Amino acid sequence: MFVNRFSTKVDEDTLRGKRVVITGGARGIGRAIAAQFVDAGARVVLGDVDGDAAHQTAVELGNGTVGVALDVSDSQSFAAFLDTAEDAMGPMTVMINNAGVDWMGPFHSEPAHASRRQLEVNLMGPIIGSKLALQRMLPRGTGHLVNIASAAGRVPQPGSAVYTATKYGVVGLTEALRLEYRDSGVRFSVVHPGQVQTRMIEGTGRASRLLRVISPDDCARAVVDAVRHNRFEVWAPADQRIGVQLGHMVPRALREKVMLALRVDAIARQADESVRGDYHERAFGRGR
């Protein structure tokens, strides 16, 4: 059966009854995404490396939401998570790779374990999750795979070089999958959150007011909209898309001057380690 390769419209149905799987779902953006899908009538299974927090979030969201322990960097853990999800709610229709961590500080002094963990969670997580999801969705000829990248996946973030590298990788992965599986019936979205008020940006410096901070709910609405209307590339906030697109049309020297004028380097450069210590400990542990 012919499938429109790059359709940007879907039937104006609600999300009621859709079966949604979300990684990194216990807190922050993941929790907000889960809450909005639940409110829309979808069935949701969320996974998180903190299994207790995942379970508690699921209880709080209600409506049959299930919370499961998940290490996205471990393919066996991921496969078991998807088995549990589909046993609980039936074949998934939406998979959202959201889990991510960010170490901020000078690249040359970033601990090796922190660099490795970012690669494992931010890049290998979506690679493993996308592969396992497609193995289930392709035989069914339907599904929607959403990878949460970052504005740093299109615009480099000084002071978060490894994080930037992983998010560029997520963008490239999703772009390639969209083309490779264009006739499969599976849809794809890549989402670029900017600065979102979660623990990930605690203790960071303030950039220009032009780079505003949004709430997890704002970001979640963009994700839900991407699924509802089959949008491929989504920005949160949406107005950042224009600036990035214009920026890539001008010479590099000018583009970099504008970025520095917006003080994008201040976000990580002014990070307060005494404030970020709890986040770093939870996200990276001690040299694991």
N, C-alpha and C positions, 0 to 999 in steps of 0.2 A: 504494500500500500504506500502511495506517495505521501511524504510528510513535507510540509513547507519548511525549508531549511532554517530560515531566519525570521519566522513570524514573530511579531511583537504583540500579538493579541491572543487571548484565550477566551473561552466562553465566559460570560459574565456570571459564573456561578460563585457561590460563596466558598469559603474554605471549610465549611462544615463537612465532617466525615473524612477529611484528608488525614493521613497518618504520617506524622512528622517526627523525624529523629534529629536531635541536636546535640553536638558535642560542646564541652565547656559550658554546660547549661545550668550549673548551680548558682552562679553569680553573674553580675554585670550584664553585658550585652546578651549573653546566652539565656539568662533567666528572663530578661525582658522580651526576647524573641519568643520563648516558650509561653510566657504569659499572654502575649497577644494572639498567638495561634490558639491557645486554649479558649480565650475569650471569643474567638471567631468560630468556635465549635469543632476545632480539629482535635484529634487524639495525639498526644505528645509523649514521647519517651526521651528523656534527657540523660546524658552521661557526663560524668566529671571524675577527674582523678581523686577528688574528695567524695568518696561514695556516700558518707554520712550526710554531707551537705546536699548532694544530689537527691537523696531520699527525702530530706527535710523540705527542700524546695518543691518536690513533687507533691508532698502532702499539703503544703501551703497553697499550691496552685489548684489542687483538687481536680474534679471532673475526670478521674481515672488516670491522671498523669503518673508516669512511672519514672523513678530515678534510679540509676544504676552506676556502679563504679566502673570507670573506664580510663585506661591509659592509651591515648591515641597513638603513641609511638610504638605500641606493641600490637602486631597484626593479630595475634591470637586473642588478646583482650578485646580488640575491635570486632573481630568476627563473632566472639561470644556475646558482645554487647548487641550487635545487630540481630543475632539469633533470639536473644531475650526480647528485644523490641518487637520483632515480628511475631513471636509467640504470644506477646501480650496484646497486640493490636491488629495483627494481620500484615500483609505486604505493605512496606513503607511506600509512600508516594512522594515524600520530600525528604531529602537528606541535607543537613546544614552542618558543614565543617566550620565550627566557630572557635574551638579551643586555641588559645595563643598566649605566649608569654613574651616579655620585653625587658631586657637588661639595659639600663641606661648608664652611660659613662664612657670615658675615652676608650676607643677600640683597643689600643695597645695594652691596656691594663685590665680588659675584661677577662674574668676567669675562664679557663678552658671549659670547665663543666657548664658554665652559663651559655657559652657559645654553642656547645653541643646540644644542650637542652632546647634552645631555640630552634635549631635545625630539626630536632626530633619532633617537637610539638607543632611548630608553625608550618613546617614544610612536609616532613614525612607523615604527619598526621593527616593532612588533606590528601596526600598521595595514597596512603593506605585506605582512608575512608572513601575516596573517589573510586578506587579500584573495586573495593568490596561492594559499594553501592551499585556500580555499573554491572557487576556480575549478577546482581539480583534484578536490576531494572531492565537491562537489555533484552532478556528473554521475554519480558512482559510487554516490551515495546512502549513503555511509558515511565514517567518519573521526572523529578526535578532535582538537580544537584546544585546546591548553593555553596560556594566557597567564600568565606569572609577573609578578604585580603586586608588592605589598609590604604589610606592615602599615601603611605610610605611605599606602597607597591607601584606607584607611578611617579612619586616625587621623593628623592632621597632624604633621609632624616639623619643629619649629623648627630653623633653621639649615640645612635642606635644602628650602627652599620650592619651588624649581623641580622637584627630584626628586619631592617630594610631589605637585605638580601633574601631572606625567607619570603617576604611578602611579594617581592618581584617574582620569585619562583612560583608563588600561588597564582599570580596573574598569568604568567606564562603557561602554567599547567592548565588553567581553565580555558584560556584562549585556544590552546591546542586541542583540548577535549571537545570543545564546541565544534571545531572543524572536523575532527576525526569522526565524531558520532552525529553528524548533521542530519542524517536520514534515519536515525534510530528511533525517533519518538521521544527520546530523553531530552529535556531542556536543561540549560545551564545558566547560572548567574554568578557574577563575581561582584562583591560588594566592597566599597572603599570607605570605611569609617574614617573620619578625621579625628579630632580630639574629642573623645567621649569621656564623660565624667564617671570613670570607674577607678578601681584601685590601681590599674595599670599606669595612670598618670599622676598618682599621688606624689606630692613633693617635687613636681617638675616646675620649670620656669614658665612664665607666661609669654607667649609669642604676641604678635600684633593682634589687636582686637578684630582685624579682618579675618583672622583664623579663629573663629569662635568655638567655644566648647559646647557640645550638645549633650543631651541626656541619653542614657541607654534606651529609653522609650522612643526617642527620635530615631535612633539607629534601627531599632526593631521595626518601626513602621516602614522604613525603607526596605527592609528584608521581606516583610509580609507583602508589600506592594510589588516587589520583584517577582514573587511567586504568583500572586494574583493576576498580574498583567504580563507575565513572561518577559521581564526586562533582563537583558544580559548584563550590562555594566551599570552599576548603581552607585551613586555617591551619597554620603550622609555627612554633612549637609549637601543638598543637591547643587547649591550654587558654587561649590568648589570645583565642579567639573569644568566650568567655563574658564576659570583661571588657569587650570592645569592644561587644558587644550590650547589656550592662547600661548601659554608659556612654552609649549613644545614647538611653536611656530616661529619663535624668535631665536637669534643666535645664543649659544650657550652662555657667553659672557654676560649678556643682558639678563638672561633668565636667572643666573646665579646671583646677580646684583639684586634682583627683585626678591628672591628667596631670602637673602640676607637682610634686606630692608624689612621684610616681614618678620625677621628674627626667628626663623625656623630653627636656627642653631641654638637658640636660648632654651628651648624646651628641655633638651637633655643636658646642656652645659650647665644650667642652673639647678639641676636636680639635687635635692637634699637627701643624702644617703641616710641620715638619721630618721627621716620620715619614710623613706622607701624600704627601710630594713625589713619590716614585717612582710611587705609584698615580696621582696627578693627571697626571703626565707621560705615563704609558702610556695613560690613558683620554682625555685631552684634548689632549695635545701642547702646542705653544706657539702658541696663537692661531690654530689651523687653522680 
